[in-house]
Amino acid sequence: MQQLVAYNIEILRKIDALLMQLSNTQLQRPSALLFGGTIGQHLRHILEFHTCLLANNEVERFSYDRRARNLLIETEVDVARSATDNNIRLMSGITHDHDLAMESELPGSADPVVQRTTLKRELAYLADHGVHHLAMVRMVLEQELPHVVLPEHLGVAVSTRNHRTR
């Protein structure tokens, strides 16, 4: 459990390292590489998934689809950094696994589908999900903001990192 917590905190710290180098304008700038989306939208998405799980960690049922959305996270560096810090704080308090129920919306269905899961499984998902979105952010940074210093392994999956070292 502690390895998953530490890995998620590592990802959140990488987000903060990026945010320290970005302006509000850069966070909000649409990119053709993101189909008109922004770096801020991708970072907000990662942070809100973390907040959704972590803030509801002791609640039996949660939904990423119905998470609270704070659009200021995608436009204001200070708000995004605050959300990152809050998630690190919440993540640091996790000590044990437990069962959860996750609700998901599906196309054409009025009722959510409920899946049994665990906190540990969801932490693994959050890490993979975050890395995936950070890979897209990395492409934009490398092409459009080359002055930004990228944290080591930004957007590279652990399995890829491990494979490269074998």
Phi and psi in degrees as a GROMACS rama.xvg file:
@    title "Ramachandran Plot"
@    xaxis  label "Phi"
@    yaxis  label "Psi"
@TYPE xy
-65.0786  -30.505  GLN-2
-65.9526  -41.3337  GLN-3
-66.1094  -40.4227  LEU-4
-61.3155  -48.477  VAL-5
-61.917  -40.0201  ALA-6
-66.0788  -42.7311  TYR-7
-63.3046  -40.0138  ASN-8
-63.4788  -38.8693  ILE-9
-59.2632  -43.492  GLU-10
-64.5429  -43.9336  ILE-11
-63.2978  -37.3233  LEU-12
-67.8283  -32.6096  ARG-13
-65.3325  -39.278  LYS-14
-61.3862  -45.4664  ILE-15
-62.9847  -38.8324  ASP-16
-61.4369  -36.7708  ALA-17
-69.2071  -46.8954  LEU-18
-58.9871  -34.2006  LEU-19
-64.1553  -18.7678  MET-20
-103.581  -4.84476  GLN-21
-106.78  149.428  LEU-22
-94.8146  166.622  SER-23
-58.1233  -40.3053  ASN-24
-61.7157  -43.6962  THR-25
-67.2886  -36.3089  GLN-26
-63.2257  -35.2856  LEU-27
-92.8096  -9.76159  GLN-28
-70.3022  120.853  ARG-29
-63.2802  145.139  PRO-30
-127.991  134.239  SER-31
-62.5441  -30.4776  ALA-32
-64.862  -22.9526  LEU-33
-108.043  23.502  LEU-34
54.8086  40.296  PHE-35
88.6435  -3.78941  GLY-36
-77.3413  177.371  GLY-37
-125.068  161.223  THR-38
-57.2027  -43.8497  ILE-39
-59.4389  -38.9792  GLY-40
-64.0074  -40.537  GLN-41
-68.9892  -40.7504  HIS-42
-67.061  -40.9148  LEU-43
-58.5658  -44.1796  ARG-44
-57.937  -47.7692  HIS-45
-60.7986  -50.5387  ILE-46
-64.0687  -39.1593  LEU-47
-69.5288  -34.0876  GLU-48
-63.614  -43.0678  PHE-49
-60.7223  -48.5385  HIS-50
-60.5728  -42.1404  THR-51
-57.0559  -47.1566  CYS-52
-72.725  -48.7669  LEU-53
-69.2312  -38.3962  LEU-54
-73.6279  -20.3471  ALA-55
-111.063  17.8469  ASN-56
-53.9513  -34.4685  ASN-57
-96.3336  -0.864963  GLU-58
-87.576  141.068  VAL-59
-67.5667  -33.1403  GLU-60
-127.425  138.387  ARG-61
-146.29  168.253  PHE-62
-146.207  119.707  SER-63
-64.7404  -33.0587  TYR-64
-64.9703  -33.9537  ASP-65
-104.395  27.2194  ARG-66
-66.2961  156.68  ARG-67
-68.7343  138.22  ALA-68
-117.06  128.483  ARG-69
-120.58  98.7068  ASN-70
-65.461  -17.2541  LEU-71
-65.509  -26.0125  LEU-72
-60.8636  -33.9642  ILE-73
-86.5977  -6.44952  GLU-74
-121.426  -18.3625  THR-75
-121.938  114.847  GLU-76
-56.5538  -43.7701  VAL-77
-62.0799  -38.9973  ASP-78
-68.2789  -41.2937  VAL-79
-64.5438  -40.7744  ALA-80
-66.4792  -36.7566  ARG-81
-64.6539  -42.6634  SER-82
-62.9774  -39.1338  ALA-83
-63.2875  -49.1558  THR-84
-58.9163  -41.9182  ASP-85
-62.2501  -42.3561  ASN-86
-65.4917  -38.6707  ASN-87
-62.5146  -42.6909  ILE-88
-62.1557  -47.5238  ARG-89
-62.7375  -42.0028  LEU-90
-63.1578  -39.2792  MET-91
-63.9454  -21.4862  SER-92
-86.2841  -2.92045  GLY-93
-79.9325  128.775  ILE-94
-126.388  -21.5136  THR-95
-145.666  156.814  HIS-96
-85.4462  156.103  ASP-97
-161.387  164.064  HIS-98
-73.4176  147.325  ASP-99
-139.097  164.456  LEU-100
-124.763  127.465  ALA-101
-112.208  130.663  MET-102
-96.5847  135.317  GLU-103
-128.385  140.353  SER-104
-88.781  140.795  GLU-105
-123.043  150.898  LEU-106
-57.8166  134.478  PRO-107
76.168  5.02091  GLY-108
-116.175  128.363  SER-109
-77.5273  -28.2164  ALA-110
-99.2393  138.827  ASP-111
-71.1824  153.218  PRO-112
-91.7578  133.955  VAL-113
-106.788  128.557  VAL-114
-118.881  137.878  GLN-115
-77.6392  139.009  ARG-116
-152.364  -175.025  THR-117
-133.09  160.567  THR-118
-59.5407  -41.4711  LEU-119
-60.9227  -44.3086  LYS-120
-63.1438  -40.7405  ARG-121
-69.1166  -33.6516  GLU-122
-65.0264  -38.0636  LEU-123
-64.554  -41.7509  ALA-124
-62.5444  -46.3007  TYR-125
-57.8349  -40.3821  LEU-126
-63.9382  -49.8084  ALA-127
-62.7843  -42.8696  ASP-128
-60.8498  -44.9258  HIS-129
-63.0821  -44.0231  GLY-130
-61.4171  -41.9961  VAL-131
-58.5178  -48.4154  HIS-132
-69.8598  -34.5623  HIS-133
-67.7535  -27.3499  LEU-134
-63.871  -40.3359  ALA-135
-68.2038  -41.527  MET-136
-61.0463  -40.8235  VAL-137
-59.4776  -41.8772  ARG-138
-58.4977  -43.3707  MET-139
-65.8133  -45.4438  VAL-140
-60.6508  -45.3487  LEU-141
-63.9826  -36.9138  GLU-142
-86.852  -36.072  GLN-143
-112.999  -21.8766  GLU-144
-134.949  62.8111  LEU-145
-65.9023  -11.1307  PRO-146
-75.0446  -17.5192  HIS-147
-72.5838  127.678  VAL-148
-81.0608  120.56  VAL-149
-85.6158  132.797  LEU-150
-61.377  151.166  PRO-151
-57.2526  136.273  GLU-152
64.4366  20.365  HIS-153
-58.5846  122.733  LEU-154
75.1548  14.5038  GLY-155
-110.422  122.852  VAL-156
-63.0705  149.041  ALA-157
-58.7419  -41.1499  VAL-158
-62.5179  -36.0308  SER-159
-68.1412  -44.6301  THR-160
-59.521  -45.6426  ARG-161
-64.4974  -42.057  ASN-162
-61.1527  -40.9786  HIS-163
-66.1822  -25.7887  ARG-164
-90.6471  -9.06291  THR-165
